[in-house]
Amino acid sequence: MSETPSSQNPNPIGNTSMWLGIASSSLVFGIGLCAWTGVAQNWIRLAGTPLFVCGGASAFLGFLAAILGAAGLFGKERSRTTAIVGLLLGLLGTCMFLGFMRAIAGG
């Protein structure tokens, strides 16, 4: 009986993508929530630039996670689950950054 190729082999690119996506999504959410609170409490002028830089850097991590997630999908005989999760979380982090920027600029 021939065995089918195991898709349980670790995918280091997918794993990296997943961890970068987790970091990006959580950091963008936290920084965006902090900035949104700053707008509501009128102290955003004091911390706006550092929050933007940190949020932009976190969104860039999401962009890298999305690229690595897409690259992790093409590995032969590798688990694609972590690559898919990393791709989705990376896109989520990047889109959240853009959404927070739009919400803060409009309000």
Protein Blocks (a to p, Z undefined) as FASTA:
>chain_A
ZZdddfkbccfklmmmmmmmmmmmmmmmmmmmmmmmmmmnopmmmmmmmmmmmmmmmmmm
mmmmmmmmmmmmmpghiafklmmmmmmmmmmmmmmmmmmmmmmmmZZ
